[in-house]
Amino acid sequence: MTTMKAAFSTAYGAPVQVGELPRPVASADQVLIKVHAASLNPIDVKRNVGALRQLRPQAFPMRQGYDVAGVVEDVGSEVTAFKKGDEVYARVDETDLGTVAEYVAAKAAHTAIKPANVSFVQAAAIPLAALTALQAFKRAGLSKGAKVFIPAGAGGVGHMAIQIAKYVLLACLFILLTCTRAYFEAGTVASTASTNKVAFVQSLGADIVVDYKKESYWDKLEHDYDFVLDTTGDLENELKILKVNKDAKVHSIALLPDSDEAARKFNATLGFFVRCFLDFKVPTPLRVFFYLRRRLPKYSRRGCINDRPRQSAPRSSTSSWTPVARIWRRSPSWSRQASSSPSSTRNSRWNRQPPPSSTWKTATRPEKLL
């Protein structure tokens, strides 16, 4: 078996190491790329520490990297768009992860010819970040002339999103009609950056750049934006600048997806509790449990009875007050009442007695705890 050098980890959270792994072979719809450059993204770090294990358990050794640029080494039997020697760049599929290696297989549909005026290093930095921004705008149906806010404009996705929103124009031709629908060419693009990166973000095409170290964007910007591409998770403040309109939208790449989106993205069957977690829903049995726990008397638990006087004593001179019934359950030295009747013996857990009153400290329980 032919091998190659590749970066991989052997367990969640384990250090990334370089070693020998089997060299991939291009299937019918793939191209085999000899890697010249690769890039890593935040999702690679999350995968490595196991943050996505509930959505997509990883097989080990786990290889690193989604983005690649290089030269085609071999093509599958069904591939006609590429030939050996082509300079290409790609965002590999979930099943082909591992671009930080000597070779990687990528689907031809996810591969493109590298522009001649772009280096391999530059090309390898494009796919994942640019596709993230492009897909967000397409799903939102961003219209021409819209006002768009993209926080963290100097970040990986942010600096791509500004250029795509400002300059790219995609049109969808309706059959038998002469008009087209514009998706991009936003009218106003606003962003945020630190002091030393304001000029860089402006050079990308941003009309308004807020220095977040000096002022808050939700106070600086007008509250009439049509679309926000959330790259930071600051949803509460981003909603403040959004137009009060049913067509105004926020698309987030920083927050967790809902269960349907996660299942589609990772092509996985999610468990019941994972779905509830992603959808911020509490399962009905748990809702009933917590409801009853709030509604039932506070002391109607094992170890005390409802009609018994509620007495209390401090654990110590500095500790908070604690119901005596709970102390009874915790102290093995306190005995139960003896009884010869079977029923009394069977229910003797209700007959626990408090310690002698002489051992208590004199105190008055705060009214708010009664």
SEKOLDO-842369 format. One record per residue (C-alpha): residue in one letter; x, y, z. Coordinates in steps of 0.5 Angstrom, whole numbers. Layout:
residu|c1|c2|c3
A|X|Y|Z .
...
This chain:
residu|c1|c2|c3
M|0|0|0 .
T|3|7|-2 .
T|3|12|4 .
M|4|19|5 .
K|6|24|10 .
A|0|27|13 .
A|-3|31|20 .
F|-7|27|24 .
S|-9|26|32 .
T|-11|20|35 .
A|-16|22|40 .
Y|-20|28|42 .
G|-16|34|45 .
A|-10|30|43 .
P|-4|34|40 .
V|-4|34|32 .
Q|2|30|30 .
V|5|28|23 .
G|6|21|21 .
E|5|16|15 .
L|-2|15|13 .
P|-5|11|7 .
R|-5|15|0 .
P|-12|16|-2 .
V|-14|14|-9 .
A|-19|18|-13 .
S|-26|15|-14 .
A|-30|15|-21 .
D|-32|23|-19 .
Q|-26|25|-16 .
V|-19|28|-17 .
L|-13|27|-13 .
I|-9|33|-12 .
K|-2|34|-10 .
V|-2|39|-4 .
H|2|45|-5 .
A|-2|49|0 .
A|-7|48|5 .
S|-11|52|11 .
L|-14|51|17 .
N|-20|54|20 .
P|-24|55|27 .
I|-28|49|25 .
D|-22|44|25 .
V|-20|46|32 .
K|-27|45|34 .
R|-27|38|31 .
N|-20|36|34 .
V|-23|38|41 .
G|-29|34|40 .
A|-34|40|40 .
L|-38|36|34 .
R|-38|29|37 .
Q|-45|29|38 .
L|-47|31|31 .
R|-41|27|27 .
P|-37|22|31 .
Q|-30|22|28 .
A|-26|16|26 .
F|-19|16|28 .
P|-13|17|26 .
M|-17|24|25 .
R|-14|28|19 .
Q|-14|36|19 .
G|-16|41|14 .
Y|-22|43|9 .
D|-18|47|4 .
V|-13|46|-1 .
A|-9|48|-7 .
G|-5|44|-11 .
V|-4|40|-18 .
V|-8|35|-21 .
E|-4|28|-20 .
D|-10|23|-22 .
V|-17|24|-25 .
G|-23|19|-24 .
S|-26|15|-30 .
E|-32|20|-30 .
V|-28|27|-29 .
T|-28|31|-36 .
A|-27|38|-33 .
F|-20|37|-31 .
K|-14|33|-33 .
K|-7|31|-30 .
G|-3|38|-29 .
D|-8|43|-28 .
E|-7|48|-22 .
V|-14|47|-18 .
Y|-16|49|-11 .
A|-22|46|-7 .
R|-26|45|-1 .
V|-26|38|0 .
D|-32|34|3 .
E|-34|31|10 .
T|-32|24|8 .
D|-25|27|5 .
L|-22|31|10 .
G|-15|32|11 .
T|-12|37|7 .
V|-6|38|11 .
A|-2|32|7 .
E|2|31|1 .
Y|-4|28|-3 .
V|-12|29|-2 .
A|-18|27|-6 .
A|-23|32|-8 .
K|-30|31|-11 .
A|-29|34|-18 .
A|-36|38|-17 .
H|-32|42|-11 .
T|-26|43|-15 .
A|-24|49|-19 .
I|-19|52|-23 .
K|-14|56|-20 .
P|-14|63|-23 .
A|-7|65|-26 .
N|-6|71|-22 .
V|-7|68|-15 .
S|-2|64|-11 .
F|-3|57|-8 .
V|-3|60|-1 .
Q|-8|65|-3 .
A|-12|60|-7 .
A|-12|55|-1 .
A|-15|61|4 .
I|-21|62|0 .
P|-26|56|-1 .
L|-29|55|6 .
A|-29|62|8 .
A|-32|65|2 .
L|-37|59|1 .
T|-39|61|8 .
A|-41|68|6 .
L|-44|66|-1 .
Q|-48|61|2 .
A|-51|66|7 .
F|-53|71|2 .
K|-56|66|-2 .
R|-60|63|3 .
A|-62|70|5 .
G|-64|72|-2 .
L|-60|79|-1 .
S|-63|84|-6 .
K|-59|89|-9 .
G|-58|96|-5 .
A|-59|92|1 .
K|-56|95|8 .
V|-52|89|11 .
F|-48|89|17 .
I|-42|84|18 .
P|-38|84|24 .
A|-31|83|25 .
G|-29|85|18 .
A|-22|83|18 .
G|-24|76|20 .
G|-23|70|16 .
V|-31|70|14 .
G|-32|77|15 .
H|-26|80|10 .
M|-29|75|4 .
A|-36|77|6 .
I|-35|84|5 .
Q|-33|84|-2 .
I|-38|79|-4 .
A|-44|83|-1 .
K|-41|89|-5 .
Y|-38|87|-11 .
V|-41|80|-13 .
L|-48|80|-17 .
L|-51|73|-18 .
A|-57|73|-22 .
C|-63|68|-23 .
L|-66|68|-30 .
F|-74|66|-30 .
I|-76|62|-35 .
L|-80|65|-41 .
L|-78|72|-37 .
T|-73|78|-39 .
C|-72|80|-32 .
T|-67|78|-27 .
R|-67|78|-20 .
A|-61|81|-17 .
Y|-58|78|-10 .
F|-52|82|-8 .
E|-49|89|-10 .
A|-51|91|-3 .
G|-52|99|-2 .
T|-49|100|4 .
V|-44|95|8 .
A|-42|96|15 .
S|-37|93|19 .
T|-33|93|25 .
A|-25|92|26 .
S|-20|94|32 .
T|-16|101|31 .
N|-10|98|27 .
K|-15|94|22 .
V|-20|100|20 .
A|-16|102|14 .
F|-16|95|12 .
V|-23|93|12 .
Q|-25|100|9 .
S|-20|98|3 .
L|-24|91|2 .
G|-30|96|0 .
A|-34|97|7 .
D|-38|104|7 .
I|-38|104|15 .
V|-33|101|19 .
V|-34|102|27 .
D|-28|102|31 .
Y|-30|97|37 .
K|-25|99|42 .
K|-27|106|42 .
E|-35|106|41 .
S|-41|101|40 .
Y|-43|99|33 .
W|-51|99|36 .
D|-50|106|38 .
K|-46|108|32 .
L|-50|105|26 .
E|-57|107|24 .
H|-63|102|26 .
D|-65|100|19 .
Y|-61|94|17 .
D|-64|89|12 .
F|-59|83|14 .
V|-54|82|19 .
L|-48|76|18 .
D|-47|74|25 .
T|-40|72|26 .
T|-39|73|33 .
G|-45|71|37 .
D|-47|78|39 .
L|-54|77|37 .
E|-57|81|42 .
N|-54|87|40 .
E|-54|86|33 .
L|-62|85|33 .
K|-62|92|35 .
I|-60|95|29 .
L|-64|91|25 .
K|-70|94|21 .
V|-77|92|24 .
N|-79|89|18 .
K|-81|81|17 .
D|-76|81|11 .
A|-70|83|15 .
K|-66|77|17 .
V|-60|75|21 .
H|-56|69|19 .
S|-51|66|24 .
I|-45|62|23 .
A|-43|63|31 .
L|-49|60|34 .
L|-51|53|34 .
P|-55|50|28 .
D|-62|48|29 .
S|-63|40|29 .
D|-66|40|22 .
E|-60|44|19 .
A|-55|40|23 .
A|-58|33|21 .
R|-58|36|14 .
K|-51|39|14 .
F|-47|33|18 .
N|-52|27|14 .
A|-53|24|21 .
T|-59|22|25 .
L|-59|26|31 .
G|-61|23|38 .
F|-68|26|42 .
F|-64|30|47 .
V|-59|32|42 .
R|-65|35|38 .
C|-68|38|44 .
F|-61|41|46 .
L|-60|44|39 .
D|-67|47|38 .
F|-67|50|46 .
K|-73|45|47 .
V|-74|42|54 .
P|-77|35|53 .
T|-85|34|55 .
P|-83|29|61 .
L|-78|34|64 .
R|-82|40|63 .
V|-88|36|67 .
F|-82|34|72 .
F|-80|41|73 .
Y|-87|44|74 .
L|-89|39|79 .
R|-83|40|83 .
R|-84|47|83 .
R|-92|46|85 .
L|-91|41|90 .
P|-90|43|97 .
K|-82|44|98 .
Y|-82|39|104 .
S|-86|34|101 .
R|-80|29|100 .
R|-78|23|103 .
G|-75|24|110 .
C|-81|29|113 .
I|-89|29|112 .
N|-93|35|110 .
D|-96|35|117 .
R|-90|35|121 .
P|-88|42|124 .
R|-83|45|120 .
Q|-77|46|125 .
S|-70|48|123 .
A|-63|49|126 .
P|-57|52|123 .
R|-51|48|120 .
S|-46|53|124 .
S|-46|60|126 .
T|-44|62|119 .
S|-48|57|114 .
S|-54|58|111 .
W|-61|55|114 .
T|-63|48|113 .
P|-69|45|114 .
V|-69|40|119 .
A|-72|34|115 .
R|-66|34|110 .
I|-61|34|116 .
W|-65|28|119 .
R|-64|24|112 .
R|-56|26|112 .
S|-55|24|119 .
P|-54|16|120 .
S|-53|17|128 .
W|-60|19|129 .
S|-65|13|130 .
R|-72|11|128 .
Q|-77|10|132 .
A|-78|3|134 .
S|-85|-1|133 .
S|-87|-8|133 .
S|-92|-7|128 .
P|-90|-9|121 .
S|-94|-3|118 .
S|-90|2|122 .
T|-83|-2|121 .
R|-85|-2|113 .
N|-86|6|114 .
S|-81|7|119 .
R|-77|12|114 .
W|-83|17|116 .
N|-81|16|124 .
R|-74|20|124 .
Q|-73|24|130 .
P|-70|31|130 .
P|-64|31|135 .
P|-65|33|142 .
S|-67|41|143 .
S|-61|42|148 .
T|-56|41|142 .
W|-60|47|138 .
K|-58|54|138 .
T|-63|59|139 .
A|-65|63|133 .
T|-70|65|129 .
R|-71|63|122 .
P|-71|68|116 .
E|-78|70|114 .
K|-77|69|107 .
L|-74|62|107 .
L|-81|60|111 .
